[in-house]
């Protein structure tokens, strides 16, 4: 079966500089983007049940823009002042710059890593006496809590947003040869939106990024055809191109 179309379950790239577009051009393939999940904020009335007072935390750890957006949303809804002395620790420089949407960069204490948690922990451990707040989704990895526990850093997790399935009722079928997933929630959205989907009958290949996403694909009864990262395919575009090349040649 020759691959003619790919559906990437993520938002469309903001620029044309994407490895997916390079693959589409190189192999003359239709490349579409459609998020299978969306992020919703936790209502303030539900957040109060967590018994967390945002004003008590003078150090906040961000690992995503969603965390930034919903932290400041909740501060506004609960009328928590943005204290000039509050410190922000960001997993990457891009998230640190994103903070400028809410705070004046030069007036705040902002620290960031190189994209790895290990590097960010070096910044956090400079302030071992602080009590940290970690804004996260309702379903999240345990890597940040585990590293903070190892370093004996005091912290609390604030669940400020959740990932839910997108409404895809406008699509009668997937209509693509390959569908790529990047989170367990995305795969579960497939099951929810297309309960009668039969992978073999519709001749659809499924790709998954990350071990938990791959595990969800198989647990829900689908066949996993493309897996990343691997030793020879460290990214999803690399794994995708390898798969297409095997089927289409070139």
SERO-4910 file (N, C-alpha, C, O; in steps of 0.05 Angstrom, whole numbers):
BEGIN
 pado doro    nc1    nc2    nc3   cac1   cac2   cac3    cc1    cc2    cc3    oc1    oc2    oc3
  Unk    A     17    -24      0      0      0      0     17     25      0     34     29     18
  Unk    A     13     42    -20     29     67    -22     16     88     -5     -8     92     -5
  Unk    A     33    102     11     23    123     28     18    149     12     35    159     -1
  Unk    A     -7    159     15    -14    183      0    -22    206     18    -21    230     10
  Unk    A    -29    200     43    -38    222     62    -32    215     90    -32    191     98
  Unk    A    -26    236    106    -19    233    134    -35    253    150    -37    276    143
  Unk    A    -46    244    173    -60    262    191    -44    264    217    -41    244    231
  Unk    A    -35    288    224    -20    292    248    -39    304    269    -51    325    265
  Unk    A    -41    290    292    -61    298    312    -50    321    330    -51    319    354
  Unk    A    -41    342    317    -30    365    330    -40    390    315    -48    388    292
  Unk    A    -38    414    328    -45    438    313    -26    443    289     -3    434    289
  Unk    A    -36    456    269    -20    462    246      3    480    253     -1    499    268
  Unk    A     27    474    243     50    491    250     45    520    242     32    526    222
  Unk    A     56    538    258     52    567    253     67    577    229     60    597    218
  Unk    A     89    563    222    104    571    199    108    547    180    101    525    187
  Unk    A    118    553    156    123    532    136    148    515    142    153    495    129
  Unk    A    163    524    162    187    510    169    181    488    189    184    490    213
  Unk    A    173    466    177    166    442    193    176    417    178    173    416    154
  Unk    A    188    398    192    197    374    179    174    358    166    179    343    147
  Unk    A    150    362    176    127    349    164    122    359    135    116    344    117
  Unk    A    125    385    132    121    397    105    144    387     87    139    383     63
  Unk    A    168    384     98    190    374     82    184    346     72    190    340     49
  Unk    A    173    330     89    166    302     81    144    302     60    145    287     41
  Unk    A    124    320     64    102    321     45    112    328     17    103    317     -3
  Unk    A    130    347     16    141    356    -10    159    334    -22    157    329    -46
  Unk    A    175    322     -6    194    302    -16    180    278    -27    189    267    -47
  Unk    A    159    269    -14    145    244    -23    118    249    -36    103    230    -42
  Unk    A    112    275    -41     87    282    -54     63    271    -39     46    256    -51
  Unk    A     62    277    -14     41    267      4     24    290     15     35    311     21
  Unk    A     -1    285     19    -19    305     32    -15    303     62    -17    282     74
  Unk    A     -8    326     74     -3    327    103    -23    345    116    -23    369    112
  Unk    A    -40    334    133    -61    349    147    -56    349    177    -43    331    188
  Unk    A    -66    369    191    -63    372    220    -91    376    232   -106    393    223
  Unk    A    -96    362    254   -121    364    268   -118    355    297   -113    331    301
  Unk    A   -119    374    316   -116    365    344   -139    347    352   -163    353    348
  Unk    A   -132    325    364   -153    306    374   -161    313    403   -181    302    413
  Unk    A   -146    330    416   -152    338    443   -150    369    446   -138    382    429
  Unk    A   -162    379    467   -160    408    473   -157    411    503   -163    393    518
  Unk    A   -147    434    510   -142    440    539   -164    458    549   -171    479    537
  Unk    A   -175    451    572   -196    467    585   -186    475    613   -174    458    627
  Unk    A   -192    499    621   -185    507    648   -203    496    669   -227    493    665
  Unk    A   -192    489    693   -208    481    715   -222    505    726   -209    525    732
  Unk    A   -249    504    730   -263    527    742   -252    534    769   -244    516    784
  Unk    A   -253    559    776   -242    568    802   -257    555    825   -244    549    846
  Unk    A   -283    550    822   -298    538    844   -288    509    849   -289    499    872
  Unk    A   -280    495    828   -269    468    831   -240    469    842   -232    452    857
  Unk    A   -225    490    833   -198    492    843   -197    497    873   -179    487    887
  Unk    A   -217    510    884   -217    516    913   -218    490    929   -209    489    952
  Unk    A   -228    469    917   -230    443    931   -202    431    936   -199    414    953
  Unk    A   -182    441    922   -154    431    925   -141    444    950   -119    436    957
  Unk    A   -154    463    962   -144    476    987   -116    488    983    -99    486   1001
  Unk    A   -112    500    960    -86    513    955    -90    543    953   -107    553    937
  Unk    A    -75    558    968    -76    587    967    -52    596    950    -29    595    959
  Unk    A    -58    606    926    -37    613    907    -18    634    919      6    635    912
  Unk    A    -28    651    936    -12    673    947     10    662    966     29    677    972
  Unk    A      7    637    975     27    626    994     53    618    980     73    612    994
  Unk    A     53    617    954     76    606    940     91    628    925     81    641    907
  Unk    A    116    632    933    132    653    921    151    642    899    166    657    888
  Unk    A    149    616    894    164    604    872    146    586    856    133    569    868
  Unk    A    145    589    830    127    573    813    143    560    791    160    573    778
  Unk    A    137    535    785    152    520    765    133    515    741    111    505    744
  Unk    A    142    523    717    126    520    693    140    500    673    163    504    667
  Unk    A    125    481    664    136    463    643    121    465    617    126    450    598
  Unk    A    102    484    615     87    488    590     74    515    590     71    528    611
  Unk    A     67    525    566     52    550    564     24    547    576     13    567    586
  Unk    A     13    523    574    -13    519    586    -12    525    616    -30    537    628
  Unk    A     10    516    629     13    521    657     14    551    663      3    560    683
  Unk    A     29    566    646     31    595    649      3    608    647     -5    623    664
  Unk    A    -11    601    625    -37    613    619    -57    609    642    -70    628    651
  Unk    A    -58    584    652    -79    578    671    -71    586    700    -89    589    717
  Unk    A    -45    588    705    -37    599    731    -46    628    734    -58    636    754
  Unk    A    -40    644    713    -47    672    715    -77    677    712    -88    696    723
  Unk    A    -91    659    697   -120    660    696   -132    656    724   -150    670    732
  Unk    A   -121    636    738   -132    630    765   -125    653    784   -142    660    801
  Unk    A   -101    664    781    -94    687    799   -114    710    795   -123    723    814
  Unk    A   -122    715    770   -140    736    763   -168    730    774   -181    747    786
  Unk    A   -177    705    770   -204    698    779   -207    698    810   -228    705    820
  Unk    A   -185    691    823   -185    691    853   -175    716    865   -172    719    889
  Unk    A   -169    736    848   -158    762    856   -133    759    873   -130    772    893
  Unk    A   -115    742    864    -89    739    877    -69    758    863    -65    756    839
  Unk    A    -58    777    878    -39    796    865    -14    782    855     -4    763    867
  Unk    A     -4    792    833     21    782    822     44    796    836     51    819    828
  Unk    A     55    784    856     76    795    873    102    799    858    111    781    844
  Unk    A    114    823    860    139    828    846    162    811    855    181    806    840
  Unk    A    160    800    879    182    784    890    179    754    882    197    738    888
  Unk    A    158    747    869    154    718    862    174    710    841    180    725    823
  Unk    A    184    685    845    204    674    826    190    654    808    173    638    817
  Unk    A    199    653    783    187    635    763    210    617    751    230    628    743
  Unk    A    205    591    751    225    572    741    213    558    717    193    544    719
  Unk    A    225    561    694    214    551    668    232    530    656    256    533    657
  Unk    A    220    509    645    235    487    634    251    495    610    272    483    604
  Unk    A    243    517    596    258    526    573    257    556    570    241    570    583
  Unk    A    275    566    554    277    595    550    251    606    536    243    628    542
  Unk    A    240    590    518    216    599    504    193    603    523    177    622    519
  Unk    A    190    586    543    168    589    562    174    614    580    156    628    588
  Unk    A    200    618    586    207    642    602    200    667    587    189    686    599
  Unk    A    205    668    561    198    692    545    167    695    543    157    717    542
  Unk    A    153    672    544    124    673    542    112    686    566     90    697    565
  Unk    A    126    686    589    117    699    613    113    729    609     98    741    624
  Unk    A    126    740    589    123    769    584     94    777    577     86    800    578
  Unk    A     78    757    570     50    761    565     35    770    590     15    783    589
  Unk    A     47    763    614     33    768    639     50    785    658     38    799    675
  Unk    A     76    785    656     92    800    675    113    816    659    120    810    636
  Unk    A    123    837    672    145    853    660    171    838    665    179    835    688
  Unk    A    183    829    644    205    810    646    228    820    665    237    806    682
  Unk    A    236    845    661    259    855    676    254    859    706    273    860    722
  Unk    A    228    860    713    222    865    741    218    840    757    215    841    782
  Unk    A    218    817    744    212    792    758    237    775    759    256    779    744
  Unk    A    237    756    777    259    737    779    252    712    763    236    696    773
  Unk    A    263    710    739    256    688    721    280    671    716    301    682    708
  Unk    A    278    645    720    299    627    715    290    606    695    266    598    695
  Unk    A    308    596    678    299    576    659    322    557    653    346    563    655
  Unk    A    314    533    644    333    512    637    336    511    607    326    527    592
  Unk    A    351    490    599    356    487    570    337    468    557    342    457    535
  Unk    A    314    463    569    294    445    558    294    418    573    276    401    568
  Unk    A    313    414    591    314    389    606    308    394    635    315    415    646
  Unk    A    295    376    648    288    379    676    313    379    694    314    393    714
  Unk    A    333    363    686    357    362    702    371    389    703    381    397    724
  Unk    A    371    403    680    383    430    680    367    450    696    378    466    710
  Unk    A    340    448    695    323    466    710    327    461    740    326    480    756
  Unk    A    331    436    748    334    430    776    359    444    788    360    450    812
  Unk    A    379    448    771    402    463    781    395    491    790    406    502    809
  Unk    A    376    503    775    366    530    783    349    529    808    352    545    826
  Unk    A    332    509    809    314    506    832    330    501    858    323    512    879
  Unk    A    351    485    856    366    478    880    382    501    891    394    499    913
  Unk    A    383    523    877    396    547    888    379    560    909    388    576    925
  Unk    A    353    552    910    334    563    930    320    540    944    296    536    941
  Unk    A    335    524    959    324    499    971    304    504    993    289    486   1000
  Unk    A    303    529   1004    285    534   1026    257    544   1016    239    546   1032
  Unk    A    255    550    990    230    560    980    209    538    979    216    514    978
  Unk    A    184    546    980    162    527    976    151    532    948    142    554    942
  Unk    A    151    511    931    145    514    903    116    505    896    105    487    909
  Unk    A    105    518    876     79    510    865     84    500    837     99    513    821
  Unk    A     72    477    830     75    466    803     48    464    790     33    445    795
  Unk    A     41    482    772     16    481    757     17    458    736     35    458    720
  Unk    A     -2    440    737     -2    417    718    -30    411    709    -50    422    719
  Unk    A    -32    393    690    -57    382    680    -67    360    699    -52    351    716
  Unk    A    -93    353    696   -104    332    713    -90    305    708    -87    289    726
  Unk    A    -80    301    683    -64    277    677    -36    287    670    -33    302    650
  Unk    A    -16    280    685     11    291    681     32    270    688     27    250    702
  Unk    A     55    274    677     78    257    683     87    263    712     82    284    723
  Unk    A    101    243    723    111    245    750    140    254    752    152    254    773
  Unk    A    151    262    729    180    269    729    187    293    747    207    292    761
  Unk    A    171    314    746    177    337    762    173    331    792    192    336    807
  Unk    A    151    320    801    148    313    829    171    294    839    181    297    861
  Unk    A    178    275    822    199    256    830    226    270    834    240    264    854
  Unk    A    233    288    816    258    303    819    258    321    843    278    324    857
  Unk    A    235    334    848    233    351    872    235    335    897    247    344    917
  Unk    A    223    311    897    225    294    921    254    285    926    263    285    949
  Unk    A    267    278    904    295    270    907    313    292    919    331    287    935
  Unk    A    307    316    911    322    339    920    312    350    947    323    369    958
  Unk    A    291    337    958    279    345    983    270    375    982    274    390   1001
  Unk    A    257    382    960    246    408    956    216    407    964    202    389    956
  Unk    A    208    427    979    180    429    987    163    440    964    170    461    952
  Unk    A    141    426    958    124    435    935     96    425    938     90    407    954
  Unk    A     78    437    923     51    427    920     43    429    890     53    446    875
  Unk    A     27    410    881     17    410    854    -10    423    853    -28    417    869
  Unk    A    -14    441    834    -39    454    829    -50    445    802    -39    451    781
  Unk    A    -72    430    803    -85    421    778   -102    444    768   -123    450    779
  Unk    A    -93    457    746   -106    481    737   -120    478    710   -136    495    702
  Unk    A   -114    456    696   -127    451    670   -128    421    665   -115    405    678
  Unk    A   -144    414    645   -147    386    638   -148    383    608   -156    401    593
  Unk    A   -141    359    599   -142    353    571   -167    336    565   -172    316    577
  Unk    A   -182    346    545   -207    332    538   -208    326    508   -193    339    493
  Unk    A   -224    308    500   -226    301    472   -239    324    456   -258    337    465
  Unk    A   -228    329    432   -240    348    414   -266    337    402   -269    312    400
  Unk    A   -284    354    394   -308    345    380   -301    343    350   -295    363    337
  Unk    A   -301    318    340   -293    314    312   -317    303    296   -314    287    277
  Unk    A   -341    311    303   -365    301    290   -367    310    261   -383    298    246
  Unk    A   -351    329    253   -352    338    225   -337    318    207   -339    320    182
  Unk    A   -323    299    218   -308    279    203   -323    252    204   -327    241    225
  Unk    A   -331    242    180   -344    216    179   -324    194    184   -332    173    195
  Unk    A   -300    197    175   -279    177    179   -252    192    180   -250    216    176
  Unk    A   -231    177    187   -205    189    189   -195    198    161   -183    220    159
  Unk    A   -200    182    141   -195    191    113   -166    195    107   -159    210     88
  Unk    A   -148    182    121   -119    184    116   -106    157    118   -117    139    131
  Unk    A    -83    154    105    -69    128    106    -54    124    133    -51    102    142
  Unk    A    -45    146    144    -30    146    170    -41    167    189    -47    189    180
  Unk    A    -44    159    214    -52    178    235    -31    177    257    -24    155    267
  Unk    A    -21    200    265      1    201    285    -10    213    311    -24    233    311
  Unk    A     -3    199    334    -12    208    360     12    214    378     33    203    375
  Unk    A      7    233    397     29    243    413     22    242    443     38    251    460
  Unk    A     -1    232    450     -9    230    478    -30    208    481    -45    203    462
  Unk    A    -32    196    504    -53    176    509    -81    188    505    -99    175    495
  Unk    A    -84    214    513   -110    227    510   -118    229    480   -142    227    474
  Unk    A    -99    233    462   -105    234    434   -115    207    424   -134    207    408
  Unk    A   -103    186    433   -112    159    424   -140    154    436   -157    142    422
  Unk    A   -145    162    460   -172    158    472   -193    174    458   -216    167    457
  Unk    A   -184    197    448   -203    214    432   -211    200    406   -233    202    397
  Unk    A   -192    185    394   -198    169    371   -220    149    377   -240    146    362
  Unk    A   -218    135    400   -237    115    408   -264    128    413   -285    117    406
  Unk    A   -264    152    425   -289    166    432   -303    177    407   -327    175    404
  Unk    A   -288    189    389   -299    202    366   -306    182    343   -324    187    327
  Unk    A   -291    160    342   -296    140    321   -298    112    333   -281     96    329
  Unk    A   -320    108    348   -323     82    362   -325     58    344   -319     36    352
  Unk    A   -332     62    318   -335     40    300   -311     37    281   -311     22    262
  Unk    A   -290     52    287   -266     52    270   -253     24    271   -247     13    292
  Unk    A   -249     13    247   -235    -13    243   -210     -8    228   -211     -2    204
  Unk    A   -187    -10    241   -162     -4    229   -156    -20    204   -146     -9    184
  Unk    A   -161    -46    205   -155    -63    183   -173    -58    159   -164    -57    136
  Unk    A   -199    -54    164   -218    -49    143   -213    -23    129   -216    -21    104
  Unk    A   -204     -3    144   -200     24    132   -171     28    123   -163     49    113
  Unk    A   -154      7    127   -126      8    118   -112     33    129   -100     48    114
  Unk    A   -112     36    155   -100     59    168    -76     50    185    -79     32    201
  Unk    A    -53     63    181    -30     58    198    -30     78    221    -37    101    217
  Unk    A    -22     69    244    -22     86    268      6     89    278     21     70    282
  Unk    A     13    114    284     39    120    296     36    132    323     16    146    328
  Unk    A     55    127    341     53    138    368     80    148    377    101    136    373
  Unk    A     80    171    390    104    182    402    104    179    432     85    188    446
  Unk    A    124    166    442    126    161    471    115    134    480     96    125    468
  Unk    A    127    122    500    119     96    509     91     94    519     77     74    514
  Unk    A     81    115    533     54    113    544     33    116    522     12    104    523
  Unk    A     40    132    501     21    134    478     20    108    463     -1     99    456
  Unk    A     44     95    459     45     70    445     29     48    461     15     32    449
  Unk    A     32     49    487     19     29    504    -12     33    502    -27     13    501
  Unk    A    -21     58    501    -50     63    499    -61     53    472    -83     43    471
  Unk    A    -45     57    451    -54     47    425    -60     17    426    -80      8    417
  Unk    A    -41      3    437    -44    -27    438    -65    -35    459    -80    -55    454
  Unk    A    -67    -21    481    -87    -28    501   -116    -24    491   -134    -38    500
  Unk    A   -119     -5    473   -146      0    461   -152    -18    437   -173    -15    425
  Unk    A   -134    -36    432   -139    -56    411   -130    -48    383   -137    -62    364
  Unk    A   -115    -27    381   -105    -19    354    -77    -31    349    -64    -40    367
  Unk    A    -69    -31    324    -43    -41    316    -24    -17    314    -30      3    301
  Unk    A     -1    -19    327     19      2    327     38     -3    304     52    -24    304
  Unk    A     39     15    285     56     11    261     81     29    261    102     21    250
  Unk    A     80     52    274    102     71    274    107     79    303     88     88    317
  Unk    A    132     76    312    138     82    340    162    101    342    182     98    327
  Unk    A    160    121    359    182    140    364    180    149    393    158    149    404
  Unk    A    202    156    405    229    155    394    242    127    396    235    112    414
  Unk    A    260    122    377    276     97    378    305    105    373    311    128    367
  Unk    A    322     86    374    351     91    371    356    104    343    373    122    341
  Unk    A    343     94    323    348    104    296    327    124    287    330    136    265
  Unk    A    306    129    303    286    149    296    279    165    321    260    159    335
  Unk    A    296    185    328    293    200    353    268    218    353    260    228    375
  Unk    A    256    223    330    233    241    329    211    228    313    216    208    298
  Unk    A    187    238    315    165    227    299    169    232    269    164    214    253
  Unk    A    177    256    261    183    260    232    203    240    221    200    231    199
  Unk    A    224    234    237    244    214    228    231    187    225    237    173    205
  Unk    A    215    179    244    202    152    243    182    152    220    179    131    206
  Unk    A    168    174    216    148    175    194    162    173    167    153    158    149
  Unk    A    183    187    163    197    186    137    208    158    132    207    149    109
  Unk    A    219    146    152    229    119    149    207     99    140    212     82    123
  Unk    A    183    103    151    161     86    145    151     91    116    146     72    101
  Unk    A    149    116    109    140    123     82    160    113     61    152    103     40
  Unk    A    185    117     67    206    108     48    204     78     43    208     68     21
  Unk    A    198     63     64    196     34     61    172     26     44    173      5     31
  Unk    A    151     42     45    127     36     30    127     48      2    118     36    -18
  Unk    A    137     73      0    136     87    -26    162     87    -41    162     93    -65
  Unk    A    184     80    -28    210     82    -41    220    111    -43    207    129    -32
  Unk    A    242    115    -56    254    141    -61    280    144    -45    293    165    -48
***
